[in-house]
Amino acid sequence: MDTIIQVENGDALTALRTLLRKLLENNVVEALYVPLQIDSSAIIPALVTDPDRLANANPLAPVMPINSARAVSALTGKHVPARLGVVLRSCEIRALIELVKLQQATLDGVTLIGVDCLGTFELSDYYEKKQEAPMNLDAFLNSAKDGIQAEFEGLNLRPACQMCVQPEPQQADIHVHLLGVDTSQGIPVRIKDEIGVALEMPIITDEESNSRKAVVDRLVASRTQARERELAAMRNRMVSNGGMAGLFATCIRCHNCMTACPICYCKTCLFKTVAFDHTPEHYLNAAQNKGALRMLGDNLLFHLTRLNHMSTSCVSCGMCTSACPSDIPVGTIFSAVGAQTQAAFGYFPGRDVNEPLPLITFQADEWIEIGEAR
């Protein structure tokens, strides 16, 4: 059903907090996973059971401390101990759906609350600017209304957000509309009928739906162009100037990208075992055979193995790039490869929880088009 959240005095954030509070107070959920603002700037993902604590909830904060699919995986595993509501961005919902397919999370008993994503800034840059001047939330929401790229004190959105082509959350039980909306007048919400009834929300036709669609289409078209341009440039870099080895030449093997990635879920990773702790003789023999040997030389193998494991499920959230201390565009590299592998299988990660994962699903007629025997 379509409904609307009433906004008083143009305060959209308070209106959203009221909606979240009603979910707890009406016992629709027993706990809410939502970003909390703990002081004037710091945003922390938190699990909330006390409705009064939602006075500090800030689902509009334009930062992603983590891709929260990882947190929801930890909260659910294969079963949910309580009715859980989770406030997520589009890329987080898509990553969560992939984790469900990989049996690392479940949606049973989970209410997905998706908010149109205006994009996010790098965490450290945002905090630094926030210390200098408070963020003008109205200006940020107005950029969503007009479908233009958001800015804050001269900061640009994270690279992944600048080329995100799915700013609207899919598969959400509650979808809060911000794009193309004058939030000072009210916030349209598409909500499951049973939840709307439990919250006693009126059915209201969204009169701005066509104008919002035009805004979303314009924003997606602009970002699609940016994405195609960036991925094409990255593919050119992959085959020139040292290729993939050159791209990862400054990698310090900190594994931050793997830790930040919502799709990398192995409890024990091969690259954190003794598998690559070679004997001194191994290094010496390899150096004698090649004339020179990079120390330590397993960086490229690490990244290529990750690409092999999860490129079909990469949702292009860009958290790997944000986590890299060497400023390697890991996310763009993975998106460039992921887009090709996903296209080869006709697969879009996070599109449908019932859509099988290509690499763990056998189809008798796959690859016939490239000459594989029947």
PyMOL commands that set and color helices and strands:
alter all, ss='L'
color gray80, all
select helices_A, chain A and resi 12-25+51-56+69-76+90-101+123-132+137-146+159-162+193-198+209-238+243-247+256-260+270-272+274-276+280-290+299-313+319-323+330-345+358-360+368-370
alter helices_A, ss='H'
color red, helices_A
select strands_A, chain A and resi 2-5+31-37+43-48+84-88+110-115+174-176+187-191
alter strands_A, ss='S'
color yellow, strands_A
deselect
rebuild
show_as cartoon
